[in-house]
Amino acid sequence: MVVINDETEKLKLEYPCNWCYKVVAYERAGIEIAAIEIFSERTYSLNPSNTSRGGKYISMNLELLVHNEDERTYFYETLKAHPHIKMVL
């Protein structure tokens, strides 16, 4: 369950939970390479999401089970820092 109250609380999640990262790159292969390198020992799903209007960027939804806040943040930062990834939401 996710609860958000901008004025008084921060995001509260019940762990473990499935979490979805929207990953943006120049090409699908870049996202697939990053996922294999980062999550080689984890089960995850990678599904197409959108392509930018001009076709320069592609986004995919990467979903996996995270066990705690530190792990969720670590995966976000690791994806964001990967050379094939443009952006992570």
C-alpha positions as a printed NumPy array, in Angstrom:
array([[  0.   ,   0.   ,   0.   ],
       [  1.274,   3.471,  -0.884],
       [  0.275,   6.57 ,   1.094],
       [  1.356,  10.077,   0.124],
       [  0.557,  13.301,   1.948],
       [  2.754,  16.134,   0.643],
       [  2.315,  18.386,   3.652],
       [  2.965,  16.074,   6.583],
       [  4.296,  12.717,   5.463],
       [  6.709,  11.176,   3.059],
       [  6.044,   8.142,   0.904],
       [  5.263,   5.078,   3.048],
       [  5.544,   1.629,   1.556],
       [  5.015,  -1.803,   3.01 ],
       [  8.034,  -3.944,   2.139],
       [  8.669,  -6.202,   0.413],
       [  6.743,  -4.82 ,  -2.557],
       [  6.89 ,  -4.717,  -6.332],
       [  8.337,  -1.465,  -7.618],
       [  8.306,  -0.137, -11.158],
       [ 11.027,   2.118, -12.556],
       [ 10.377,   3.908, -15.846],
       [ 13.729,   3.781, -17.623],
       [ 14.52 ,   6.113, -20.533],
       [ 17.336,   5.594, -23.049],
       [ 18.226,   6.166, -26.679],
       [ 17.492,   2.56 , -27.617],
       [ 15.855,  -0.553, -26.203],
       [ 19.103,  -2.527, -26.307],
       [ 20.707,  -0.027, -23.911],
       [ 17.968,  -0.576, -21.352],
       [ 18.186,  -4.338, -21.765],
       [ 21.969,  -4.287, -21.283],
       [ 21.679,  -2.143, -18.154],
       [ 19.011,  -4.445, -16.691],
       [ 21.104,  -7.555, -17.325],
       [ 24.211,  -5.971, -15.778],
       [ 22.431,  -4.561, -12.706],
       [ 19.843,  -7.268, -12.018],
       [ 21.677, -10.378, -13.204],
       [ 20.819, -12.297, -10.045],
       [ 17.28 , -10.928,  -9.602],
       [ 13.959, -11.675, -11.224],
       [ 12.543,  -8.657, -13.033],
       [ 10.21 ,  -7.823, -15.881],
       [ 10.996,  -5.335, -18.637],
       [  8.134,  -4.077, -20.781],
       [  7.941,  -1.438, -23.522],
       [  6.33 ,   1.835, -22.485],
       [  6.67 ,   4.795, -24.864],
       [  8.749,   6.299, -27.639],
       [  9.277,  10.05 , -27.806],
       [  7.466,  11.971, -30.509],
       [ 10.627,  12.416, -32.572],
       [ 11.764,   8.846, -31.906],
       [ 14.955,   9.901, -30.125],
       [ 14.118,   8.235, -26.791],
       [ 12.423,   5.025, -25.722],
       [ 11.096,   4.192, -22.271],
       [ 10.481,   0.833, -20.678],
       [  8.944,  -0.23 , -17.381],
       [ 11.284,  -2.294, -15.236],
       [  9.508,  -4.009, -12.354],
       [ 10.982,  -6.083,  -9.56 ],
       [ 10.512,  -6.989,  -5.921],
       [ 12.315,  -4.651,  -3.52 ],
       [ 12.809,  -5.581,   0.114],
       [ 13.361,  -2.182,   1.743],
       [ 13.814,   1.551,   1.131],
       [ 17.601,   1.322,   0.875],
       [ 17.377,  -1.336,  -1.824],
       [ 14.758,   0.638,  -3.775],
       [ 16.927,   3.777,  -3.674],
       [ 20.089,   1.844,  -4.528],
       [ 18.509,   0.379,  -7.671],
       [ 17.249,   3.82 ,  -8.711],
       [ 20.694,   5.398,  -8.307],
       [ 22.455,   2.476, -10.008],
       [ 20.126,   2.605, -13.013],
       [ 20.458,   6.394, -13.226],
       [ 24.266,   6.162, -13.235],
       [ 24.448,   3.487, -15.953],
       [ 26.029,   4.84 , -19.186],
       [ 23.225,   3.448, -21.398],
       [ 20.452,   5.12 , -19.375],
       [ 19.344,   8.697, -19.976],
       [ 16.804,   9.021, -17.141],
       [ 14.932,   7.011, -14.491],
       [ 11.512,   7.924, -13.11 ]])
